[in-house]
C-alpha cells in the first residue's frame, strides 16, 4: 500500500507497474485494478501491450521555475535529502507506439517542503532514453505548496522533434481536485515495493 509522506492524506492502493508497447521495448509488468481516490485513477498507460496507436501526452504550462541547462543525470536524489524516495520508469513512444531512442527528458520539481531551488540545480536534471526508448528517474515525492498539488515538471522531445512541456501527478492526493492545472491523464501509476516507491509513466510524442 502506498502511504502518502504527508500526514492527513489517506493511504491509497495504486496501480501496479504496467505493460509496455508490444514492440522491441521490453515489458515492465502487467495491468492491475485501478484505484479511485481523489483526483481520478491511475489508468493503464498509453502503449500498453497490444496497442498500435496512442494519444499524444497532454501539454501543460511550464510554470515560473524552469531553469535551462540542467545537468545530465538520471538521479535527482541526493544523500540525506528529505522526502520519500521514488524511482519512476517508462518509455517514450511515437503515436504509433514505436519506442523513441535518444529522446530528451528534462525534469524539475519542488523539494519535500514545496520549495524550488532557483539558484542551483537541486532536483533538476535531464537525461536521454536508451535504444529501447526506456528511461529511469530517481527522485523524491515533491511537497505541496499553496494552490498546487504534488507534481513533477517535465519536457520531452524526440530527436529533431517538437519540444513538449507538461507535468506528472500523483494519484490519491486530495489537492488534485482543487488544482486548476491537474490532468488525470498525467497520473503516475505507483506501487510500494520492498525497496520503496516505484512509479511508471509512458510519454507519447510526435514522430520527428
PEMOBEL-V314110 format. One record per run of one state. SS is the DSSP state (~ for helix, > for strand, _ for the rest). FROM is the first residue (numbers start at 1). TO is the last residue. Records with the same first field share a line. If there is no record, write none. Layout:
SS=FROM-TO / FROM-TO
This chain:
_=1-1 / 3-11 / 13-71 / 73-74 / 76-84 / 95-98 / 100-103 / 109-123 / 129-133 / 141-150 / 158-163 / 170-173 / 179-183 / 188-188 / 194-195 / 201-202 / 206-208
>=2-2 / 12-12 / 72-72 / 75-75 / 85-94 / 99-99 / 104-108 / 124-128 / 134-140 / 151-157 / 164-169 / 187-187 / 189-193 / 196-200 / 203-205
~=174-178 / 184-186
